[in-house]
Amino acid sequence: MSIRQTPNTDEWKKLYEAAINFKKAKCWEWMYDNDIFGVKDPESGEIGYCCIMGNAGEHFAIAAYLGSEGLDGILSILSGAIDLEDPDNMFIQKCLMCSFEDRAALKPEDLRIIKELGLKFRGRNEWPVFRHYEPGLFPWFLNAPQCRFLTHVLNEALNVSLRCKNGKAILDHKTPLTFLVRTATPGKNGELIWEDQYLTAEPPKKEFVSFHINDEMRVKRLRSIKPQKKTILEADTFFTPSPVKEGGRPYYPKVCMLLDHSSGMIISFEMFKNINNEGYKCIEMLANYIEHSGRMPSKLLVSREETYYLFTDVCRQLGIKLEMVDRLDFMEEARYGMFRFF
């Protein structure tokens, strides 16, 4: 039997009520985006790590970053490991978000639900918008479980915030990566009884793929080309800013780009949907360059783990030195140029 995915009227009503109560409290007047605490989903057991935004008076919202992956993303932004101006910001978020927008930011689906519930909003930053963010995917509408969880997040975030109004000692813990988490147990009448717990977050399990050339004869031909010390390449993998819709939820295509480290000239690039399934195209791109140019690079420079592991096996096969660096200036220039084009 299929599980109903679309929230029903009662679920939408409870979510909007929670959002309206949260907005009225104006918690962002004393809560900062680094005052992180958790809410545990009573259904799935997943923890949403909450970040309240709006203290700067610009973007009013609350986001529940999902699990260790979501937490790692927001902590990377807050710590400065990922620059706020870096386009990657929009692609690493894994969260449920309630933001308060102008009417122009709403989609027809949002307006239809508001009309069906008989609600009225007026003015700037007054219209609740609910979205699910997933790395590589376009922000999307909530399904029923997400709707119920975000309702709990808003209610419990209001509870925690009001308790923090005169001091935030409840958010402090000496153990690293340990947060106040609101957790629920069923009461006698089926209602949820919420309580405080201090839980240590699990480090995210990062998994990367690597590809190699299967054709041994081709590997021998490529290895017969002598490496040239002056031939150094840069490689990077990143999302494009323009979503593609092929039925269902739109996604952001991923690009793998190769360029010459000396001149900054783009050698080639490939665009694909999923690096786990199509990362072999990047290996093919490198092999084709070597075959067609007759030049074996002595070194391949990368600046992110995903790209490093992607080329690890093929570089080992071909005897190319693979080196991780902090920054690739030419690649960043090419990448931002592509973003401006899109």
N, C-alpha and C positions, 0 to 999 in steps of 0.2 A: 504493500500500500504506500503510495507516495505521500510525502510530508507536505502539508500546506506551507507555502513559502511567503505568500503575500499577507501582510498584517491585516487583521480585521478592524472594523470600526472601533471596537472597544480598545484594542491595543494602540491604535493611533491616538485615540482620545487621551489615554493615560500618558502617552509620550508627550503630547502637546501640553497637557496640564503640568507635567514635571518640568518642561522647558520654560513655561510661563512663570512658574514659581521660582525657578533658578534665576531667570532674568530679573525678576522683581527684586531679588535679594542683592544684586550687584556685587557678587562675591569677589569679582576682580578688583574691587577697590582696595582690598587688603590681601588678596591672594596673588602670588606671582607664578609665572610659568614654571619655575623650578621648585615649587612647593608640591612635590609629587607624592601621591598616595594611591592606593589600589582599591578596586571593587571587584570582587570575585563573582563571576556569573553563576547563579544558583543552578542553571541547567547544564552548562558545559564544563564548569569548573575552571574556565580560563580567567585569568586576571587581566583586567583593564587598568593600566597605570594612568591615572588622571592628571591632566595638565590644564589649568584654567588660564585662559588668555584674555587680555583686555586692559591690563593695568596701564598700558601706554596710551589707552584711549583710542585705539585704532580698530583692531580686530577682536570682536567679542565672541568668545567660543569656549567650549570645553571639549577636549579630546580624550578618549580612553584608548591608550596605545596597547595593542593586544599581545599578550604573552611576552616572552623574552626577546623575540625579534622586534616587536613594536617598541619595547622599552629601550633596546639598544639603539634604535633609530632616534628617539627623542633625546636620549642622553648624548648621542654623538653631536646633535645640533646644539644642545645646551652647553656642552663642554667646548665647543668651537672646533671639534674634530672635523665637522662639516660646516663650511662657511655658509652663513645665511643667504649670501648671494649666489651660492652654488646651485645650478639647476637641478642637481641630484636631490635637493630638498623635497621636491614635489614627487619624487619617485620612490623614496625609501619609507614613506609613512605607511604604517599598518595600524589603522585605528578606526574607531567609530567617532564621528564628530557631530556635535550640535553647534551650529554657528548662528549668529543673529545678523541678518543681512538686509539690504534694501530690497524692495519688491522686485526690481529688475533682475536680481540674481536668481530668482525662483524659476523653476521649470513648470510647464503646464501640469505635470503630475503633482507637484507640490501644491499648486493653487487649487487643483481639483479636490484634494483631500481637505484642505482648509475650508473650502466652500461646503463640502459634505458635512463637516463637523460644526458648521455654523459659527466659525471663529472669524474675528476681524482684527487686523493689525494695521497700523498706520505709522508712517514716519521712518526715518533712517535707523538702520540697525535694530529693527523691531521684529522682523520676520524670521521665525525659526526655520532653519534648513538642516536636514539630517542626511548624512552621507557615510558610506563605508569606503575607506581608503585601503588599497592593497597595492604593494609594489608592482609596478609595470602595468597596472590597470587604471582605467579612467574612474574618478570618484563616482560612486553609484548609489542607487536608492537602497533602502534597508529591506531585508527580508524579515519575516515574523520573529525568529529568534533574536536577530540583531535589534529589532524594535523593542522587544521586551528587555534585553540587556541594557540598552541605552537608557531606557526608563529608569532602571535600577541605578545606573551610573549617575544620572541627574539627581535623583532623590538622595542618594548617599553622599554625593559630592556637596550637596547643600548642607547635609548634616555635618560633615567634616568641616566645611568652610565656616559655618556659624560657630563651631567650637573653637576655631582658630582665630576668631575676630580679636580676641584680647591676648593672644599668645599662641605660638605654634609648637609648643613643647611636644604635643602628641605626634608630630611628624618626625621627630628626631629619634635616631637610633644609632648606637655606636658601631654596630656591625655593618660593614660595607654592603651596599645593595640590599639592605633590609628596609622594608617600607610598612607603614600602617596600611592594612588591607581590611576593608569591610567585608565580612563574610556572613552568610545567612544559613540558618537551620530552620526546618519546618516546625511550626508550633502545633498545638493540639488541634486547632481548627483549620489547619492548612495554611495559615498566614506565615509569612517569613519573619523570623526574629534575627535582627542584624546585630553583630558585635564586632569589636576591634580585635584584630590579630596582627602580629608583627611577623612577616614572612620574608625570607631571603629569596631573591629572584635567582632563577637558574641562568647561567650564562647561555647566550644563544648558540645553537649548534649550526655553524656555517658549513654548508656543503657546496663544493665546487666540482665542475666537470672538467675533464681533460680529454683531448682527442689526439690520435696519432694517424700516420699514413699506413694503411693496411697492405698496400702494394709494395712488397719487398724489392722488386725490380726497380720501381720508381725511386725508392729510398736510396738504392745503390747509385742510380743515375744522379740524383741530387747530391749525394755525398761526394761524388767525383768532382764536383765544382769546388774549387779551392776558395776558402773564406777570404774576404778582402777586409783588411783592418779598417779602411775608411768607410766601409759600407755598414752603417748602423741604422737600424730602423726603430721607430716607435709604434706601439700598438695600444689601442684602448677599446673598451667596450662601454657603451652608454646608451641610455634611452633617448629617443627623439621626443620633442615636445608636442608633436601633433598626433593625436590619437587616430586609430584606424578602427572602423566599425565593419565587422564582417558577420553581423547577426549576433544578437545578445549584447553583452557588455563590451564597449570599446576597449582597446588596449594600446599601449605605447610600444611601437616597434623598437627593437634594439639594433644598434649599429656597432659593427666592428670595423675600425679604421686602421690602416697602415700608412705611415708616412716616413719620409727620409729625414733623419735626425739632423743632417747637416744643412739642408736647404729648406726644410719645412714643407716640401712638396708632397701633396697627397698622392700616394701610390695607387690605393684602391680602397674600396669599402664595401661591406655587405650589410644588408638590412634583413632582419628576420624577426619572427614572433617569439621564439623560445630558445634560449641558448642551450638548454639541456638537450633539446632535440635537434637543433640545427647548428650547433657550435662547430660542427665539422666544416661548415662553409668558410670559417675563418682560417682553418688549417689549409684548406684548398687554396684560399687566396694567397697565403704565404708561399705555398709550393709553386703556384702558377707564376708568381713574381720571380722566383729563383730560376725557374725553367726559361721564362721568356726573356729575362734580362741577362742570364748567364752569370749572375752575381750572387754569391752566397754571403749573406750578412755575417759579420763576426759577432754581432751583439744585437739583442732585441730588448728594448727598454719598455717597461710598463710601470703604471703607477697605482694599480689597484689589484687586490687579491684575486678577484674573479678572472681578470685577464692573465695574471701570472699563472694560475693553475690551468687555464684554458690552453696555453701554449707550452706547458711544462713537458709533456710527453714528446711533442714533435721537435722541440728544441733539443731534447736529449737524443732523439733519433738522428738529427741532422748535425749535431755538434755545434749548435749555436748557443752562445752564452746568453742566458736569460737573466736580466737584472731588474730588480724593483727599485724605483727611485721615488722621491717625494713629489716631484713635479715634472711635467712634460710641457714646456712652454709652447712649442709649436703645436702640439696636440690640443692644448687648451684653446689656442687661437683658432685652430681649424674647427674645433667643436663649437665654440661660441659663434663662429661664422655660420655654421650649419643651423644653429638655433635662430640666428637672426633671419636666415633665409626662410625657415619654416614659420 
